[in-house]
Amino acid sequence: MFEQILQASSYLQSRFKDPIHAGIILGSGLGNLASEIQIEITIPYSEIPNFPISTVAGHKGQLIYGTLGSKKVLAMQGRFHYYEGYTMQQVTFPVRVMKALGIKNLIISNAAGGMHQDFEIGELMVIRDHINLFPENPLHGKNDVKLGVRFPDMSATYHQPWIDKAFEIAKKNGIQLSKGVYAGVSGPTLETPAEYKMLKIIGADAVGMSTVPEVIVAIHSGLKVFAISIITDLGVEGKIVKVTHEDVVRVAAAQEPKMTLIIKELIDVI
């Protein structure tokens, strides 16, 4: 895999003029943050050596390089999921490539179902911790010390100073912001009422089908991480209704401007 990472990063490095301050991974319905970026280069995933191809509606499948605020960023418009049939190594391959490009800061967004009793649809939740319920771990198998240590510490996974700064930004701009624990599951089925109840019992405030593998690899790679969810549906007893992927994308897109403002100002100060 190390050689594949080098092939992809070398190709991308040849396309970029300046060092990249932060990487951004955009979730379902959240790709329009790219409209805030002064885009210099757009690269379809299909052109990048060894890169997977996104197959999910709402994911454009391209890298955006440019300036957000005052910083150079590399944004993924579309991510990869375990449920698409990719291995965990493929799902997290872009994070490895970002590390190889010299990126030290990673911002991740996603759409999630909410289990906290006080959550409403459209809520923004900063992830303070996670529960990994995927059937596979991206670090499973022989460890390559060139990529990271065998047993990375996960006691402070999400960078607390950035969480604090995000709440300062939200307060300044009159944006309601919560924080909580995100449970990562394989999907692609949405949760049953009993599964929502179980997830709440074990300590999760929100659930989704991404983010956790990428965060694990980011920590393994030595990156600092900030992650935020848009609550697009509710798994709260008495509030559970039938939900489609289109519903998720629609809610995420409607709330994206608030998330974009927080991310834009956060990147400017980190």
N, C-alpha and C positions, 0 to 999 in steps of 0.2 A: 504493500500500500504506500510505503514511503516514496517509491519511485513514481507511482501514479500521482501522488500529491505534488511532487516536484514538477512533473510534466504539466499539470494544470496551472500551478502557480507561476511557472516560467512563461507559459503562454500569456497569462494575464499580466504579469509584470512588464512584458514587452508592450502592452497596450496603455499602461498608466504612466503619467509623467511625474506625479508627486506621491509622497507617502500617504497612506490612508489612516486617518485618525480612528475611525470606528466602523465596524461591520454592523449591518442591520438585517434582520430576518423578518419578513412581513408575512403574516398569516392570512387565512381565508377572509376575503373581502377587504383586506387592509393594504392592498398594493398601491393605493392612490397617494400614499405619503411621498411617492416618487415625484409627484407634481410639485412638491416643495423643494426638490433638489435641482440645482442648476446642473443639468445633465451634460456631461462631456462625452461619455461613451455608453452605449447600450450593447450588451453582448448576450445573444441567446445562449441558453445552456447547451444547445446542440453543437455550438462551435467550440466549447471548452473541452479539452481532452479529459476523458474519464468521468465527466460530469453526468449524473442521472438527468432524466427529463421529467418535469412535473406533469402529472396527469389529472390533476384535480381542478374542477371549475372554480374560477376566482383566483387562480394562480397563473400569472402570465408566463413564467418560466424564462426569466432573463435577469442578468446582472446590470445594475445601474451604478455608474461611477460618476461622481461629481461633487458639488459643494452644497452642504446643508448648513445654513447659518454661515459660520466662518470656517467650518471644518470639512476636510475631504472625507467622504464616506463611500462605502461600497454596500449597496442594498440589494438583497435578494427579493425580487418580485415573484414569489412562489417558492415554497419549500418542498421537501420530500418527506413522505410518511411511511412508516412501517407497514401500514395496511395496503399500500400500493403494491406490495410485493418486494420492496427493496430490503436488502439486509440493513442492519443497524450501521454498518460501516459505510454503506452508500448514503443512508439518511443523513449522516453526520459528516460526510466527506467535505462539504463546503466549509465547515468550521475549521477543519484541518488545513484547507487551502488558505483561509483567511489568516490563520496563524503563520503559515509559510510566507505570506505576503507582508508580514510584519505588523499585522493588526493586533492590538492589545485590548481593545474594548469592544464588547458585543452587546447589542441591544436586540431583544427578541420580543415580538408581539404575537398574539394568538387570539382566536375566538374560543370561548369556553362556556360550558354550562355551569350555572351557579347553584350551590347548595346552602349558602348562608341565609338564614331566615330574613335578614334585613336587605338582601340584595334585590335589585330591580333589574329588569331587562335594560341593557344599555350601560350598566354600571362599569366603571373602570377599576380594575383591581391590580395593584402592583403585587407581584409574586415575592413573598418573603421567604418561602421554603417550598419544597415539593415532596411528593410521595411517588416513587417509581413503581408502577404496576405493569409495566411492559413485560412480556414474557422473555425478552432478550435484553442484554446489556451491551452497549456499543464497545465496551472495553473487554468483552469476553474473548478469550483466546490468548495467544502469546502476546506479551507486552513488548513494544518497541520503545526502548529507552530514549530514542531520538524524538519521540512524540510526547512522552510524559512518564511519570512514575507509575509503578505497578498498582499502588493503593492510594489514589488521590483522596485528600481530606475533603469532606463535604459539609463540614460543620458551619461554614460561613459562605455558602454557595453564591448567594445574591448580595452584591456589594452594598453594604449598609449606607455609606455616605451618598451613594446615588439615589437610594430609596428616600433618604431624608431630603435630598435636593428636589426630587420629583414632587414630594408633598409641599415643599416651599413654592415650587412653580405652580402647582395646582391651586394652592390657596391664593396666590397673587392674581391668578387669572379667573378666580371664581369657579373652579372646576371641582366637582365632587369626586373624591378619590378614596378608594379603600385599599386595604392590603390583606393578603391571605395566603393560604396554602393551596397549591395546584397539584392535582393528581393526574399523572400521565397514564393513559390506557391505550391499548392497541387499536381499538375501533375495528372496522368502520361503522358498526352499529352504534346508534345513540343509546344512552343508558336507559334501563328499565327503572320504574319507581323503586324497586327493591335495591337495585344497584346504587341509585342516588342515595338511598338511606344508609347503605353500607359505607359508602364513601364519606358521608357526613360523620358517621360514627367513628371512623378511623382518623378523623381530623382534617379532612379536605374541605375547602371552601368553594373550589371550582374544579372542573374536570375537562380534559381535552385530549387530543390524539397526537400531540406534538410536543415540542419544547424541551421536555425532560432529557431525551437522548442528546440533543444539541448542547444543552447546558452541561451534561456530564462530560462530554468531549471538550467543551470550552474550559472547564475547570482542569481537566487532564492536561490541556494545552497551556495552562497558565494565563488564561484570559480573565478579565473582570467582566461580570455579567449583570445586566439589568433586564428584567422581563415584566411585561404588562399584558393583562388579559382584558378583552371586552366581553362582558357577560351577555351572551346573545340569546340564552334561553334559561329557564329556571327548573331545577330539580328539587324544588321545595314542595313538600306535601301540601296539596290543595292548590298549587299553582302550576302543576305539570300539565302541559298541553302537547298535542301532536306537533312535531317540529320537522322541517325539511332542511336540507343543506342550503337551499335558496333563502329560507328564512334567516339562517345564520349569517349568510353573506350580506343580506339586506340590512340587518341590524348593525353588523360590524361596520359597513360602509357609512351608515348614518352617524355613528359615533366617532368615526375615524378622525375628524378634524380636531377633537379634543385631545385624543391620543397623540396625534401628529404634533400639536403645539407643545405638549410635554416633552416628547422625544427631541424635537428640534431645539428647545431651550436647554434641555439636559446635555445634549451633545455639545452645545456651545460652551458649556462650563466644565465638562469633565476633562 
